[in-house]
Amino acid sequence: MRIAMIGTGYVGLVSGACFSDFGHEVVCVDKDARKIELLHQGVMPIYEPGLDALVASNVKAGRLSFTTNLAEGVKDADAVFIAVGTPSRRGDGHADLSYVFAAAREIAENLTRPSVIVTKSTVPVGTGDEVERILREVAPGMDAQVVSNPEFLREGAAIEDFKRPDRVVVGTDDEGAREVMRAIYRPLSLNQNAPVVFVGRRTSELIKYAANAFLAVKITFINEIADLCEQVGADVQEVARGIGMDNRIGSKFLHAGPGYGGSCFPKDTLALLKTAGDNETPLRIVEATVQVNDARKRAMGRKVIKAMGGDVRGKTVGLLGLTFKPNTDDMRDAPSLAIVSALEDAGATVKAYDPEGFEQARPLLPNVEFSENAYEAADGADALVIVTEWDAFRALDLGRIKSLLKAPLLVDLRNIYPPADAERAGLKLVGIGKPKRA
């Protein structure tokens, strides 16, 4: 199959590379000439483990190419995927669909044959209807079917998720479009029996938002339970294990921490609430989730300040991890942003280390001193705070950390270290959802 992928952001580039690895001929299109030039040089615009090698091998095989020319990209394509950004719109939190609609219009202007137009971007319910209207208006004689095919990729594990998914959701009522999508995803059956779930287009669009909202609720729930654990003397990790062993609940997304961030959960929950409001169907649980999560990030800054005695003016705080999660350079809505802001507002100086997030973090955190490694971040600090659970932070020499710190305080916002390990190293450990120790 010949596939055009419009957009070389996180979703478009990973999807395009994986489709080409299945054996399809893929052309990735982007208006950003600099990004396309870097891709031609083998330089990835995002950090995703294994992506550079996957792109390189398929470019070498002649199955994957990049261009700024959309007309060239969609020429003779069996399917055209729209994978452009849908950021939160200022003012109401609704998804900004201007890029999607602009792409749809340009695709319609350049189609050379009947094709399936697939919305891969995360879009609110009803977006496919408007994309179809644009196609009919711009190219009335062209038989193009509009399909919804949301992505469910986890940053840091996107290639594995794409090639071995829990499910593939396809929204269309057209049998011809179904056959094209079956052919595109047929290689998955060689890896496992990943179900391709065919539903209506609007149902498909809502599945994506409902899935992300539910996971956001689950994260926020265990974070609130963690706060209760601290007050009643319980251990949130043991609570999470105890409830997660129930198959009806499951253990995933039950890890207490400083709140969710990233490119999906924050904007998707807001967009879902806007859709619900427009349809006079309030989603109170999701509303509470958004409010609690926003408040939690700033509260983590106050937690650090409290652990440091309540006054951090003139003190230095070392931070480990800036990105919203490990194995990505994504800083969008990262908890570290609110934590740093709270510490700096209280008069503290912040020094930080992140394995991959420097380039993205520097313009967002202009007053932070960036360190070369975890030990440099700890050197001379009055406290060391673990914000993101990178593998590089899981086996630190705690004795060395103790010797470098001005005060022996480790605030572990990801519960990486057992209290006994910290105590043996002479560190005072403050975790999340842990009973107070004498």
C-alpha positions as CSV (number, residue, x, y, z in Angstrom):
1,M,0.0,0.0,0.0
2,R,1.1,3.6,-0.6
3,I,0.6,5.8,2.4
4,A,0.9,9.5,2.8
5,M,1.5,10.7,6.4
6,I,0.7,14.4,6.9
7,G,2.7,15.6,9.9
8,T,6.0,14.4,11.2
9,G,5.4,15.1,14.9
10,Y,5.3,12.4,17.5
11,V,2.3,10.5,16.1
12,G,3.1,11.0,12.4
13,L,6.7,10.0,12.5
14,V,6.3,7.0,14.7
15,S,3.3,5.8,12.7
16,G,5.0,6.4,9.3
17,A,8.2,4.6,10.3
18,C,6.2,1.6,11.7
19,F,4.0,1.4,8.6
20,S,7.1,1.4,6.4
21,D,8.6,-1.3,8.5
22,F,5.5,-3.4,7.8
23,G,6.4,-3.1,4.1
24,H,4.2,-0.3,3.0
25,E,5.5,2.6,0.9
26,V,5.3,5.7,3.2
27,V,5.8,9.4,2.4
28,C,5.9,11.7,5.4
29,V,4.9,15.3,4.7
30,D,5.6,18.4,6.8
31,K,5.6,22.1,6.1
32,D,8.6,22.6,8.4
33,A,11.5,22.5,5.9
34,R,14.1,22.5,8.7
35,K,12.5,19.4,10.2
36,I,12.4,17.6,6.9
37,E,16.0,18.5,6.2
38,L,17.0,17.1,9.6
39,L,15.1,13.9,8.9
40,H,17.0,13.6,5.6
41,Q,20.2,13.8,7.6
42,G,18.9,11.1,10.0
43,V,18.3,13.5,12.9
44,M,15.1,12.8,14.8
45,P,13.0,15.9,15.9
46,I,11.9,13.9,19.0
47,Y,13.5,11.5,21.4
48,E,11.9,8.1,21.2
49,P,13.9,4.9,22.0
50,G,14.7,3.0,18.8
51,L,13.1,5.5,16.4
52,D,16.3,6.7,14.8
53,A,17.3,3.1,13.8
54,L,13.8,2.3,12.6
55,V,13.8,5.4,10.4
56,A,17.3,4.8,9.0
57,S,16.6,1.2,8.1
58,N,13.4,1.9,6.2
59,V,14.9,5.0,4.4
60,K,17.7,2.7,3.3
61,A,15.3,0.1,2.1
62,G,13.4,2.8,0.0
63,R,10.1,2.4,1.8
64,L,10.2,5.6,3.8
65,S,10.8,9.2,2.5
66,F,10.2,12.8,3.6
67,T,9.0,15.8,1.7
68,T,7.6,19.3,2.2
69,N,5.5,18.9,-1.0
70,L,2.1,17.7,0.0
71,A,1.0,17.2,-3.7
72,E,4.0,14.9,-4.1
73,G,3.2,13.0,-0.9
74,V,-0.5,12.3,-1.7
75,K,0.0,11.4,-5.3
76,D,-1.4,7.9,-6.0
77,A,-1.8,7.3,-2.3
78,D,-4.2,4.5,-1.2
79,A,-4.5,6.2,2.2
80,V,-3.7,9.6,3.5
81,F,-3.2,9.9,7.3
82,I,-3.7,13.3,9.0
83,A,-1.4,13.4,12.0
84,V,-1.0,17.1,12.7
85,G,-1.2,18.8,16.1
86,T,-4.4,19.5,17.9
87,P,-3.3,21.7,20.8
88,S,-5.6,23.1,23.4
89,R,-7.2,26.3,22.2
90,R,-6.8,29.4,24.3
91,G,-9.8,30.5,26.2
92,D,-12.0,27.4,26.2
93,G,-9.6,24.4,26.2
94,H,-11.2,22.9,23.1
95,A,-8.9,21.2,20.6
96,D,-7.5,23.6,18.0
97,L,-8.6,21.9,14.8
98,S,-7.2,24.5,12.4
99,Y,-4.3,22.3,11.4
100,V,-6.5,19.3,10.7
101,F,-9.0,21.3,8.6
102,A,-6.1,23.0,6.7
103,A,-4.6,19.6,6.0
104,A,-7.9,18.2,4.8
105,R,-8.4,21.1,2.4
106,E,-4.9,20.8,0.9
107,I,-5.3,17.0,0.6
108,A,-8.6,17.5,-1.3
109,E,-6.9,20.0,-3.6
110,N,-4.2,17.5,-4.5
111,L,-5.8,14.0,-4.6
112,T,-5.1,12.2,-7.9
113,R,-7.2,9.1,-7.2
114,P,-9.9,7.8,-4.9
115,S,-8.4,7.4,-1.4
116,V,-9.1,6.8,2.2
117,I,-8.5,9.9,4.3
118,V,-7.6,8.8,7.9
119,T,-7.7,11.1,10.9
120,K,-4.9,9.9,13.2
121,S,-4.7,13.1,15.2
122,T,-6.7,13.2,18.4
123,V,-9.9,15.1,17.5
124,P,-13.3,15.7,19.2
125,V,-16.4,13.9,18.2
126,G,-17.8,15.1,14.9
127,T,-14.4,16.3,13.4
128,G,-14.6,13.6,10.8
129,D,-17.9,15.0,9.6
130,E,-16.3,18.4,9.0
131,V,-13.3,16.8,7.2
132,E,-15.8,15.0,5.0
133,R,-17.6,18.2,4.3
134,I,-14.4,19.9,3.3
135,L,-13.5,17.1,0.9
136,R,-16.9,17.1,-0.7
137,E,-16.7,20.9,-1.1
138,V,-13.1,21.1,-2.5
139,A,-13.1,17.8,-4.5
140,P,-16.8,17.0,-5.2
141,G,-16.0,14.5,-7.9
142,M,-13.4,12.5,-5.9
143,D,-14.5,9.4,-4.1
144,A,-12.7,9.8,-0.8
145,Q,-13.8,8.2,2.4
146,V,-13.1,9.7,5.8
147,V,-12.0,7.3,8.5
148,S,-11.1,7.8,12.2
149,N,-8.1,5.8,13.4
150,P,-7.0,7.1,16.8
151,E,-3.5,6.4,18.2
152,F,-2.9,4.8,21.6
153,L,0.9,5.2,21.8
154,R,2.8,5.7,25.0
155,E,5.7,8.0,24.7
156,G,8.9,6.0,25.5
157,A,7.3,2.8,24.3
158,A,5.6,3.9,21.1
159,I,7.2,1.5,18.6
160,E,6.3,-1.5,20.7
161,D,2.8,-0.1,21.2
162,F,2.3,0.4,17.5
163,K,3.6,-3.0,16.5
164,R,1.9,-5.0,19.3
165,P,-1.2,-3.0,20.2
166,D,-4.0,-4.0,22.6
167,R,-6.4,-3.0,19.8
168,V,-6.6,-0.9,16.7
169,V,-9.8,1.2,16.5
170,V,-11.1,2.1,13.1
171,G,-14.2,4.3,12.7
172,T,-16.1,3.9,9.4
173,D,-19.3,2.5,7.9
174,D,-17.9,2.2,4.4
175,E,-16.9,-1.3,3.4
176,G,-14.3,-0.2,0.8
177,A,-12.6,1.9,3.5
178,R,-12.7,-1.1,5.8
179,E,-10.9,-3.2,3.3
180,V,-8.1,-0.6,2.8
181,M,-7.7,-0.3,6.6
182,R,-7.6,-4.1,7.0
183,A,-4.9,-4.3,4.3
184,I,-2.8,-1.6,6.1
185,Y,-3.0,-3.3,9.4
186,R,-2.8,-6.9,8.1
187,P,0.9,-7.3,9.1
188,L,-0.1,-7.1,12.8
189,S,-1.6,-10.5,12.5
190,L,1.9,-12.0,12.0
191,N,2.9,-10.7,15.4
192,Q,-0.2,-11.5,17.4
193,N,-4.0,-11.5,17.1
194,A,-4.3,-7.8,17.7
195,P,-8.0,-7.0,17.2
196,V,-9.0,-4.4,14.7
197,V,-12.2,-3.0,16.1
198,F,-14.5,-1.5,13.5
199,V,-17.0,1.0,14.8
200,G,-18.8,4.1,13.7
201,R,-16.7,7.2,13.1
202,R,-18.0,9.2,16.0
203,T,-17.7,6.3,18.3
204,S,-14.1,5.9,17.3
205,E,-13.4,9.6,18.0
206,L,-15.0,9.3,21.5
207,I,-13.1,6.0,22.3
208,K,-9.8,7.9,22.2
209,Y,-11.0,10.6,24.6
210,A,-12.8,8.2,26.9
211,A,-9.6,6.0,27.2
212,N,-7.3,8.9,28.1
213,A,-9.8,10.4,30.5
214,F,-10.2,7.1,32.3
215,L,-6.5,6.7,32.7
216,A,-6.2,10.3,34.0
217,V,-8.9,9.5,36.5
218,K,-7.1,6.4,37.7
219,I,-3.8,8.3,38.2
220,T,-5.6,11.1,40.1
221,F,-7.5,8.6,42.2
222,I,-4.3,6.9,43.5
223,N,-2.7,10.3,44.1
224,E,-5.6,11.3,46.3
225,I,-5.4,8.0,48.1
226,A,-1.7,8.7,48.6
227,D,-2.5,11.9,50.4
228,L,-4.9,10.0,52.7
229,C,-2.2,7.3,53.3
230,E,0.1,10.0,54.7
231,Q,-2.5,11.2,57.2
232,V,-3.6,7.7,58.4
233,G,-0.3,5.9,58.4
234,A,-0.8,3.7,55.4
235,D,1.5,2.9,52.5
236,V,0.1,3.8,49.1
237,Q,2.4,1.4,47.2
238,E,0.9,-1.5,49.2
239,V,-2.6,-0.1,48.8
240,A,-2.1,0.1,45.0
241,R,-0.7,-3.5,44.9
242,G,-3.6,-4.7,47.0
243,I,-6.3,-3.2,44.7
244,G,-4.4,-3.7,41.5
245,M,-4.4,-7.5,41.9
246,D,-8.1,-7.3,41.4
247,N,-8.5,-8.0,37.6
248,R,-11.5,-5.6,37.5
249,I,-9.1,-2.8,38.5
250,G,-5.7,-3.8,37.2
251,S,-2.3,-2.5,38.4
252,K,-1.4,-0.1,35.6
253,F,-1.6,3.6,36.2
254,L,-1.8,3.1,40.0
255,H,1.6,4.6,40.7
256,A,1.3,7.7,43.0
257,G,3.3,10.7,42.0
258,P,3.3,14.4,41.3
259,G,0.5,14.4,38.8
260,Y,0.1,13.6,35.1
261,G,1.4,15.8,32.2
262,G,2.5,15.3,28.6
263,S,0.9,15.9,25.3
264,C,-2.3,13.8,25.7
265,F,-4.0,13.7,29.1
266,P,-4.1,17.4,29.9
267,K,-5.4,18.6,26.5
268,D,-7.6,15.6,25.9
269,T,-9.4,15.9,29.3
270,L,-10.0,19.6,28.6
271,A,-11.3,18.9,25.1
272,L,-13.6,16.1,26.3
273,L,-15.1,18.5,28.9
274,K,-15.7,21.1,26.2
275,T,-17.5,18.5,24.1
276,A,-19.5,17.5,27.1
277,G,-20.4,21.1,27.9
278,D,-21.4,21.8,24.3
279,N,-23.8,18.8,24.5
280,E,-25.1,19.7,28.0
281,T,-23.8,16.5,29.4
282,P,-21.4,17.4,32.3
283,L,-18.7,14.9,33.2
284,R,-18.2,15.7,36.8
285,I,-15.6,13.0,37.5
286,V,-13.4,14.3,34.7
287,E,-13.9,17.9,35.8
288,A,-12.7,16.9,39.3
289,T,-9.8,15.0,37.8
290,V,-8.5,18.1,35.9
291,Q,-8.9,20.4,38.9
292,V,-7.2,18.0,41.3
293,N,-4.3,17.3,39.0
294,D,-3.6,20.9,38.3
295,A,-3.6,21.6,42.0
296,R,-1.4,18.7,42.8
297,K,1.6,19.8,40.7
298,R,1.9,23.1,42.6
299,A,1.3,21.2,45.9
300,M,4.4,19.1,45.2
301,G,6.5,22.2,45.3
302,R,4.9,23.0,48.7
303,K,5.6,19.5,49.8
304,V,9.3,20.0,49.1
305,I,9.3,23.3,50.9
306,K,7.6,21.7,54.0
307,A,10.2,18.9,54.0
308,M,12.9,21.5,54.0
309,G,11.5,23.1,57.2
310,G,9.1,25.6,55.6
311,D,11.6,28.2,54.4
312,V,13.7,27.7,51.3
313,R,14.8,31.3,50.7
314,G,18.5,31.3,49.9
315,K,18.6,27.6,49.7
316,T,19.4,25.3,46.7
317,V,17.2,22.4,45.6
318,G,18.5,19.7,43.2
319,L,16.0,18.2,40.9
320,L,16.3,14.9,39.1
321,G,14.1,14.6,36.0
322,L,12.3,17.4,34.2
323,T,10.3,15.6,31.4
324,F,6.8,14.5,32.2
325,K,7.8,10.9,32.1
326,P,11.0,8.9,31.4
327,N,12.2,7.9,27.9
328,T,11.0,11.1,26.3
329,D,12.1,14.7,25.9
330,D,8.5,16.0,26.2
331,M,8.1,18.9,28.6
332,R,4.5,19.6,27.9
333,D,2.6,20.1,31.1
334,A,5.4,18.4,33.0
335,P,4.9,18.5,36.8
336,S,8.5,19.8,37.1
337,L,7.4,23.2,35.6
338,A,5.0,23.8,38.5
339,I,7.4,22.5,41.1
340,V,10.2,24.7,39.9
341,S,7.9,27.7,39.8
342,A,6.8,27.1,43.4
343,L,10.4,26.7,44.6
344,E,11.6,29.8,42.8
345,D,8.6,31.8,44.0
346,A,9.6,30.9,47.6
347,G,13.2,32.1,47.0
348,A,15.0,28.9,46.3
349,T,17.6,28.3,43.6
350,V,17.1,25.2,41.5
351,K,19.7,23.1,39.8
352,A,18.5,20.1,37.7
353,Y,19.5,17.2,35.6
354,D,17.5,15.3,33.0
355,P,18.9,12.6,30.6
356,E,17.1,13.9,27.5
357,G,15.0,17.0,28.4
358,F,17.6,19.8,28.4
359,E,16.9,21.3,25.0
360,Q,13.1,21.4,25.6
361,A,13.5,22.6,29.2
362,R,15.9,25.5,28.9
363,P,13.5,28.0,27.4
364,L,10.8,27.0,29.8
365,L,13.0,27.2,32.9
366,P,15.4,30.1,32.3
367,N,16.5,30.5,35.9
368,V,17.4,26.8,36.5
369,E,21.0,25.8,36.6
370,F,21.4,22.6,34.5
371,S,23.8,19.9,35.7
372,E,25.7,17.2,33.8
373,N,24.6,14.3,35.9
374,A,22.6,13.4,39.0
375,Y,25.6,13.8,41.4
376,E,26.3,17.3,40.1
377,A,22.7,18.3,40.7
378,A,23.1,17.0,44.3
379,D,26.4,18.7,45.0
380,G,25.9,21.5,47.5
381,A,22.1,21.3,47.5
382,D,20.0,21.6,50.6
383,A,17.7,18.8,49.3
384,L,17.5,16.4,46.3
385,V,14.1,15.8,44.7
386,I,13.3,13.0,42.3
387,V,10.6,14.2,39.9
388,T,10.8,11.8,37.0
389,E,11.6,8.1,37.3
390,W,14.3,7.7,34.7
391,D,16.2,4.4,34.9
392,A,19.4,6.4,35.5
393,F,18.0,7.4,38.9
394,R,17.0,3.9,40.1
395,A,20.4,2.8,41.4
396,L,22.1,6.0,42.6
397,D,24.9,5.7,45.1
398,L,23.0,7.0,48.1
399,G,26.1,7.3,50.2
400,R,27.7,9.5,47.6
401,I,24.5,11.6,47.4
402,K,24.6,12.0,51.2
403,S,28.2,13.2,51.0
404,L,27.4,15.8,48.3
405,L,24.3,17.3,49.9
406,K,24.5,20.2,52.2
407,A,21.6,18.7,54.1
408,P,20.8,15.0,54.0
409,L,17.3,15.2,52.6
410,L,15.9,13.1,49.7
411,V,12.4,13.9,48.5
412,D,11.3,11.0,46.3
413,L,8.1,12.0,44.4
414,R,8.1,8.6,42.5
415,N,8.7,6.3,45.5
416,I,11.8,4.7,43.9
417,Y,13.8,4.1,47.1
418,P,12.8,2.1,50.1
419,P,13.1,4.0,53.3
420,A,15.5,1.5,54.8
421,D,18.0,2.1,51.9
422,A,17.9,5.8,52.5
423,E,18.3,5.4,56.2
424,R,21.4,3.2,55.8
425,A,22.9,6.0,53.7
426,G,22.2,8.6,56.4
427,L,19.4,10.3,54.3
428,K,16.1,11.5,55.5
429,L,13.6,10.3,52.9
430,V,10.2,11.9,52.2
431,G,8.1,9.9,49.8
432,I,4.6,10.0,48.4
433,G,1.8,8.3,50.3
434,K,4.1,6.9,53.0
435,P,3.5,6.6,56.7
436,K,5.5,9.0,58.8
437,R,8.5,7.4,60.3
438,A,9.8,8.1,63.8
